[in-house]
Amino acid sequence: MRAVWVLLPALAALSAYYVYLPLPGAVSDPWKLMLLDATFRAVQQTCHLIHYLRLSHHLIVLNYLICTFDKLKSVSSEDIKITDAVFDGVEVRVFEPPAKGDESLKRSVVYIHGGGWALASARTSLYNNLCRIMAESLNAVVVSVEYRLVPEVRFPEQYYDALRATKYFLQPDVLAEYSVDPSRIAVSGDSAGGNLAAAVCHQLSKEENLTVRPKLQALIYPVLQAFDFNTPSYQQNMNMPVLPRAVMINYWIDYLNGNYDLAHELLINNHTALNVGRALSFRARLNWTSLLPPSFQKNYKPVVQSTGTAAIVEQLPALLDARAVPLLVDDATLARQPPTYVLTCENDVLRDDGAMYAKRLERAGVPVTLDHFHDCFHGCMIFTVWPTDFSAGVQTRNSYIKWLDENL
């Protein structure tokens, strides 16, 4: 019996040590965030062990566990018609609100989910719930794109899936089938989905034969660059839940079909050193000393290697491909973008990706709303359902939907 009383405090102490993380004082729901992060870490470590034992790819196992857990808290609605369809070979889930009175046409949002190009699904309750609430609140048809994931496919397949589904939906006869107003369509996404949404909008703006184009784009803490992993937000939030810097680098490596042995060289920016000739022409487009406000730059210094490893870009040419890295796109393409909403969170390695994109769009003459949240963290907008319900999630979701309601 004495052994039990000794063991229980020891286990409690170990659990507390594993869960506790020093977080900034302004973070919303800090203990709940620590518990969420501890759960993620434990699951990821289990998945990596399975990968190490060569039983399955760790991302396949992780996504299976996420989707299995997520089904336990599905939220449904009798007011929204939810159907699964295939748009030009790409699976989508369509959310349609009921017709109201004599209203003939509805506005619409094409939504692309996040998850590091490797996780989550349009069918999980987290995104099902978000898209249902969007459809209800905006009285809009929401098309949620079920693009294929890593490791089944790598870049550029996710991009092509999102592009094909969006272009199919923009056809006048398809819009008529769903009673959508062709002049009131937004393309949107969060995290890796924000990356795909931005890249899709870039391509749509170049296609001369399109008769229907998005009115707006709305990006939620988007992943927009792999050029500099030492921006102020990458340095400030390198160990923040839910997306530490090392994890984001690994997502990039997986997406671009690279080797994890490159992680350290990417972390110290060896791939974009001054002697890497192919990277030099892009440097001004990601110069955060001129693109970020002083409140974001703080006292951080640029990390620019004079001598790096040019072979990294040869192995992963997509590191300098604007379809994968939308922040590298030229100014002429930026100038053709629709009015844009960018949501950023202070406690997020990707904060500066979104802020730099907003500034570049602004300089190109595009109307931009940068909606910054000082107490929020990456991924928070989908965490609104128990047991992963955060005040930050409701706060950011409401602000996002409000902007769409006022501008779409």
Residue, then its C-alpha position, 0 to 999 in steps of 0.5 A: m500500500r505504501a508503494v501506491w502512495v509513493l507511486l501516485p505522486a511520482l506519476a502525477a509529478l511526471s504527468a505535470y512535467y510532461v504537460y506543463l509548458p511555459l507560455p506567454g501570459a496573453v495566451s487564451d486558455p493556457w492550461k487547456l492548450m497545454l493539455l491539447d499539446a501534450t495529447f498531440r505530442a503523445v500521439q505523434q510519438t506513438c505514430h513515429l514509433i509505429h513508423y520506426l517499426r515500419l508498420s505504417h507511415h506515421l502520418i497515415v496513423l496520425n490522420y487515422l487517429i485524428c479522424t477516429f477521435d473526431k467522429l466521436k464529437s460530430v455536430s449535425s444540423e437539420d437546417i443545412k443540406i450536406t452532400d458529397a460530390v466529385f468536382d473534376g475528379v476531386e471529392v468535395r463536401v457541399f453545405e447548402p442552406p435552405a432557400k429563404g423567401d423569394e431569394s434566387l441566388k446565394r453567395s458562396v465560399v470554396y473552403i480548403h482545410g488545413g493540416g500540413w497537407a497531410l492531416a484532417s479532412a473535409r468530413t471530420s467534425l472540426y471542419n464539418n462544424l466550421c463549414r456548417i456554421m459558415a453556411e448558416s451564418l452567411n446563408a451561403v453555399v460552402v464547398s469544402v475541398e477534400y484534396r488528397l493528402v501526404p503521403e498518398v501524393r506530394f506537391p503539386e498534387q494537392y495544389y492541382d486538386a484544389l485548383r481543379a475543384t475550384k475551377y469546376f465549381l466556377q463554371p456558370d452551369v455548376l453555379a446555376e445548379y447550386s443557385v450561386d451568384p457568380s459575382r459573390i464567391a470567396v476562396s478561403g482556407d486555413s493553414a496549409g489550406g490557406n497556402l492552397a487557397a492563395a496559390v489557387c487565386h494566383q492561378l485563377s487571376k492568370e487565366e484569361n478564359l475564365t468567365v467567373r472569378p472569386k470576389l474575395q480571398a480569405l486566408i486563416y493563419p496561412v502557410l506562405q513561405a519556406f524561404d526563411f525559417n527565422t522570421p521573428s514569429y518563427q524565432q519567438n514561437m519556435n516551441m509553441p503549441v500546436l505548431p512548433r517550428a520543427v514540426m512545420i519544417n517537417y510538414w514542408i519536407d513531407y509536402l515537397n517529398g524531401n528527406y528529414d536529414l535536410a531539417h537542420e539545414l532548412l532551420i538555419n536557412n542554408h537553402t537560401a544563403l547568399n551563395v545560392g544563386r537561384a534564391l537571390s532574386f526572391r530575397a526582396r520579396l521576403n525581406w521582413t525588415s521592410l514588410l513587418p511592423p516594428s511590433f512584430q519585429k521586436n528585437y529579432k535579427p535576420v538569419v542570413q547565411s553567407t555560405g549555404t547548401a545550393a544542393i538543397v534547392e536542387q533536391l527540392p526545387a519546389l522551395l522556390d516554386a510560387r505554387a508551393v510558396p505563394l509569398l514568392v509570387d511576383d508583384a504583377t500577379l499580386a496586383r490581380q488578386p481580389p480583396t483579401y482577408v488575412l487572419t494572424c495569431e501572435n502565438d504562431v510561427l506563421r504569424d509573419d507569413g500572413a503579415m508579409y503577404a498582407k503588406r505585399l498585397e497592400r503595396a500592390g494596390v489590393p484592399v487588405t484586412l489584416d486581422h491580428f489576434h494577440d492572445c490566439f494560437h495556430g489552429c485555434m479557429i477549428f477548436t470550438v467543440w468540446p473537449t477542444d473548445f477554446s474561447a480563441g476559436v470562437q473569437t477568431r471564427n466570429s471575426y472571420i465570418k463577420w468580415l465575409d458577411e460584410n464583404l461578400 
